Amino acid sequence: MLKKTIISLLICMSIVSCSSQQKAVSSEDFSLVEMGISEKELVEQMGKPVRIHQKEDCEEYEYIERFYMGDRLVRTNHYFFLLENGKVIDKNMKSTEPPTYELNSYELQSSQL
């Protein structure tokens, strides 16, 4: 009886942990968002934003996509959607790469690039 209870509890915990993870976003997802859609439609399409920035008369929803090579972050894409009166009025993307000097010589010699 105790064994069944523990197994049931573990299954429930794994279901909850999987459902609480954020949706992975991509440049394709970003390109499919149309101007004028509602905040609800944006969240349904892109998932919950990482951050919501309050601007003077609007909000900016931020989503992040990260690219790794092994365990090293090589590029980050930030997707921004500007919402005014609950509707998307603008969108843009910013891509960043960490400087190469952040790698030390040991990492370069021991990594598989």
Secondary structure, DSSP 8 states (H G I E B T S, - for coil): -HHHHHHHHHHHHHHHHHHTS-----HHHHHH--TT-BHHHHHHHH-S-SEEEE-SSSEEEEEEEEEEETTEEEEEEEEEEEEETTEEEEEEEEEE---GGGS-HHHHHHS--
